[in-house]
Amino acid sequence: MKLLVVVDMQNDFVSGTLGTREAADIVPHVVGKVVEAVNAGTDIIFTQDTHGADYLNTQEGKSLPIPHCIKGSEGWEIIPQLQEYTRGRVCLEKSGFGSTALAHLAARGKYEEIELVGLCTDICVISNAMLLKSALPEVPISVDASCCAGVTPASHQNALEAMKMCQISIH
C-alpha cells in the first residue's frame, strides 16, 4: 500500500502572506497527483501548518515575523482546489516544520511506499521527508519535484539535493 503526504497546501503559502508564483504554479500538478491517488485507492494524509494568535512570540515567529496559518483563518485553510479531497481523510495539524505524529501514523499504516508533495520544499517537505526516512528506513520515500516549491527556486533545488543524499528518491 502507498501513502501520499500532501504537505501544507494552504492559502497562506499559495496566495496569502507567504505565497509565491512558484507555489501557485504547482497547484494543478498537486491536484492531479491527488486525483490520481484517489483513483488508485492510495491513502492520503494532508498536513496543515498551524499557529496560534501568539505566533510572533514563538521561536519561529521571532525568526520569521510574518503571521501565517493562524488556526481558523482563511490562510490556514487547505487551498480550495484540494478541499473536496480532504473530506474523510486525515488532516494533521502541525505546529512546527516536521511532524513526529505523521511518522507515527505512517508507521502504523505499514506502507510499502511513501510519496510527499507540497510546500515548502526547503522547510516542511524536507523536514517531514527526513522524519519519515528516519522512522521508516526500509520504506522507500520519494518526493515529486514537480509538485513542490521552495521559498526560492534555489532553496527548492538545494532541498531536493539534500534529500537525494539521504536516499530519498526525487522524481
C-alpha distance (Angstrom), angle and dihedral (degrees) to the residues before:
residue distance angle dihedral
M1 . . .
K2 3.78 . .
L3 3.80 130.5 .
L4 3.80 124.6 -152.7
V5 3.80 114.7 -159.4
V6 3.81 113.9 -160.1
V7 3.79 105.2 -161.2
D8 3.82 121.0 -150.0
M9 3.81 100.5 -38.5
Q10 3.79 88.7 169.9
N11 3.78 132.2 148.7
D12 3.80 94.8 -111.8
F13 3.83 91.0 57.5
V14 3.80 95.6 44.6
S15 3.81 108.3 34.3
G16 3.80 104.6 -6.8
T17 3.78 137.9 74.6
L18 3.83 94.9 -41.4
G19 3.80 98.3 28.1
T20 3.79 122.2 134.3
R21 3.77 136.1 -170.7
E22 3.80 88.9 -113.9
A23 3.81 91.1 55.0
A24 3.81 91.4 50.2
D25 3.81 89.9 48.0
I26 3.82 93.8 59.3
V27 3.82 95.0 52.5
P28 3.84 96.1 92.5
H29 3.82 90.3 47.2
V30 3.81 92.7 50.3
V31 3.81 91.9 46.8
G32 3.81 89.1 50.7
K33 3.80 91.3 49.5
V34 3.81 91.3 50.0
V35 3.82 92.9 47.8
E36 3.80 89.1 49.4
A37 3.82 89.9 50.9
V38 3.81 92.7 48.1
N39 3.81 90.7 50.6
A40 3.80 91.4 48.4
G41 3.81 93.3 49.4
T42 3.80 91.6 -116.1
D43 3.79 117.2 161.3
I44 3.81 112.5 -112.8
I45 3.79 129.4 -160.8
F46 3.80 120.3 -171.8
T47 3.80 119.2 -157.0
Q48 3.78 124.6 -153.6
D49 3.77 124.9 -159.3
T50 3.80 100.8 -132.7
H51 3.78 128.7 -166.9
G52 3.79 135.3 167.5
A53 3.78 133.0 -134.1
D54 3.83 88.0 -87.6
Y55 3.83 91.9 63.5
L56 3.82 94.6 121.6
N57 3.83 89.1 57.6
T58 3.81 93.6 55.3
Q59 3.79 125.1 91.6
E60 3.80 90.2 -108.7
G61 3.80 91.1 47.6
K62 3.78 91.3 52.8
S63 3.81 90.6 51.7
L64 3.81 95.0 40.6
P65 3.82 106.3 26.9
I66 3.80 95.2 -170.7
P67 3.81 112.6 108.2
H68 3.79 109.2 -131.9
C69 3.79 140.7 157.4
I70 3.79 92.6 19.5
K71 3.80 105.3 179.9
G72 3.79 111.7 -98.8
S73 3.81 94.7 16.1
E74 3.80 124.1 117.7
G75 3.81 88.8 -113.6
W76 3.81 90.4 58.0
E77 3.80 93.1 55.8
I78 3.79 122.5 100.0
I79 3.82 108.6 -103.7
P80 3.82 114.1 -85.5
Q81 3.81 92.7 -115.1
L82 3.83 90.1 64.4
Q83 3.81 102.1 34.3
E84 3.81 96.2 96.9
Y85 3.81 90.0 55.5
T86 3.80 93.3 55.3
R87 3.81 92.9 65.4
G88 3.77 110.7 108.9
R89 3.81 92.2 5.2
V90 3.78 132.9 103.0
C91 3.81 113.4 -88.8
L92 3.77 103.7 -171.3
E93 3.79 116.6 -158.3
K94 3.78 113.4 -148.3
S95 3.79 127.4 -172.8
G96 3.80 95.0 -161.7
F97 3.77 138.7 39.2
G98 3.80 96.2 -87.1
S99 3.77 131.7 31.5
T100 3.77 124.8 -139.1
A101 3.82 86.3 -171.7
L102 3.82 87.6 63.1
A103 3.80 90.4 53.4
H104 3.83 90.7 49.4
L105 3.81 91.9 49.5
A106 3.78 91.2 48.5
A107 3.80 91.5 49.1
R108 3.82 91.5 52.9
G109 3.80 90.6 51.0
K110 3.81 93.0 61.3
Y111 3.81 90.3 -141.2
E112 3.78 120.9 -171.5
E113 3.81 91.2 -154.1
I114 3.81 137.4 14.3
E115 3.80 125.6 -161.9
L116 3.81 126.5 -171.2
V117 3.80 130.0 -156.2
G118 3.80 132.6 165.9
L119 3.78 143.4 57.4
C120 2.91 141.0 14.4
T121 3.81 106.3 5.6
D122 3.79 92.5 -167.7
I123 3.80 97.5 47.0
C124 3.81 120.2 20.8
V125 3.81 101.2 14.2
I126 3.80 93.4 52.1
S127 3.83 92.0 42.2
N128 3.80 92.8 53.5
A129 3.80 94.2 40.9
M130 3.81 89.9 53.3
L131 3.80 93.0 47.0
L132 3.79 90.5 49.8
K133 3.81 92.2 47.4
S134 3.81 90.8 49.4
A135 3.79 93.7 47.6
L136 3.81 95.1 42.0
P137 3.82 106.9 28.1
E138 3.81 94.5 166.6
V139 3.81 95.9 49.6
P140 3.81 113.7 91.6
I141 3.81 108.1 -117.3
S142 3.80 120.4 -164.6
V143 3.78 139.7 177.7
D144 3.79 124.3 -152.3
A145 3.81 102.3 -139.0
S146 3.82 92.0 -162.6
C147 3.81 88.6 60.7
C148 3.80 96.1 50.8
A149 3.78 137.3 70.2
G150 3.76 131.8 -173.2
V151 3.76 133.9 -147.6
T152 3.81 85.1 -92.7
P153 3.82 130.8 6.7
A154 3.82 89.2 -112.4
S155 3.81 94.3 51.8
H156 3.83 89.4 46.2
Q157 3.82 89.4 55.9
N158 3.82 92.5 45.0
A159 3.80 90.7 52.9
L160 3.80 92.0 49.6
E161 3.81 90.0 51.6
A162 3.81 92.0 48.1
M163 3.81 91.2 51.2
K164 3.82 91.0 49.4
M165 3.81 88.9 55.8
C166 3.80 88.5 55.7
Q167 3.81 92.8 53.7
I168 3.79 95.7 -101.6
S169 3.79 108.6 141.6
I170 3.78 116.1 -124.6
H171 3.79 118.7 -159.0
